[in-house]
């Protein structure tokens, strides 16, 4: 594993997500554009959330230091007032890779064993986006914000490590159910006691705080606002002489269901386009020079849906596979307006 110096200069490219506790940005090393990096920015947090952001950051820093050198984990480069700089983990998120090869799950178990030997539990592996399949077919994990490091590797660590493994098996059940062994099937049914207590007591409180008080998206509601409200909104926007075309997509709203995201093909500035329709009718309205289109000239609504939902990894894959489409899509992705990491349920 290549070791990067602590004074590596970071050049920002793309904002991946933003919440009250940090902003995740990818870029590259100034002296080596091929060396992709990630920064979790904390320097400009509001006062009320700064202490929480840095509390989570300290957990991540400790976790990354503890797993240093383990194949399949990010490398911590430096920590300063601006935030945490680490290496980029190359790979495809599990919800896209959908591994069916037993070798990937064997390597994922190897990764968890090595972390366990270091006294590290990840504690957020129920999310498939925190698992990656690397280009050579191996397992990798990212996002150590909730990780715990146990120096004595006692009972609490064993329980948390057990839950990490059980969450891996849940991914295996979802993407390669036929590979589950009888022992793994039994393990899936045995949730650890702290986990059962969490689900029964703390989880409802956590959902209330994050969804209602903190305005994190919950993914509830799937009504088709594009079909219901889109036609009238499109007619209104198309009445402006410098608007060439309009398209709509949906995304998860904080504790209120589904938001509407409009893409307006125009040479007008973003501020002018936003003034056309109030936010209470269209939550996001983005000015774009060109809308992505297929060979037949039809608007690629599937691509715009990924932009609206902030599915950055999938968009990157699309652009890598189609350089012509990337020319139109990249400025849309770079200027996208939804930077949350939540998804509509069932998407």
Number of C-alpha atoms within 10 A of each C-alpha: 9 7 10 15 9 12 8 16 13 19 18 16 14 15 20 21 18 16 16 16 21 23 21 18 19 20 20 21 18 14 11 10 12 10 14 20 24 27 26 21 21 22 16 13 18 12 8 10 15 17 13 15 22 18 15 17 23 18 16 22 21 17 26 25 14 17 23 16 14 16 17 25 21 24 23 23 20 16 16 10 9 12 19 21 24 21 22 19 19 15 20 21 21 19 17 14 16 17 19 15 12 14 13 20 20 12 17 21 17 15 20 22 16 14 21 22 11 19 21 27 28 24 18 20 23 17 14 19 17 17 25 27 23 18 10 9 16 18 26 26 25 19 18 25 20 17 20 20 22 17 10 10 15 10 10 12 19 16 16 21 23 18 25 21 21 22 20 22 22 21 22 21 16 14 17 17 14 11 14 15 10 8 8 17 15 10 17 16 9 12 14 15 10 13 15 13 11 14 13 11 11 13 14 11 13 13 15 15 13 15 18 15 11 14 16 21 22 21 21 17 15 16 12 14 15 17 11 10 14 19 12 11 18 16 11 12 19 16 10 12 8 12 16 16 16 22 21 24 25 25 28 26 24 21 20 15 17 24 25 23 26 24 23 26 21 21 14 14 12 15 11 9 21 18 10 12 15 11 12 9 12 17 19 23 25 20 24 24 17 18 24 22 15 10 7 6 8 10 16 14 16 10 18 24 17 19 26 26 24 23 21 19 15 17 19 14 13 15 16 12 11 10 11 11 16 19 13 17 24 14 13 21 22 14 15 21 17 21 19 21 16 19 21 19 13 7 8
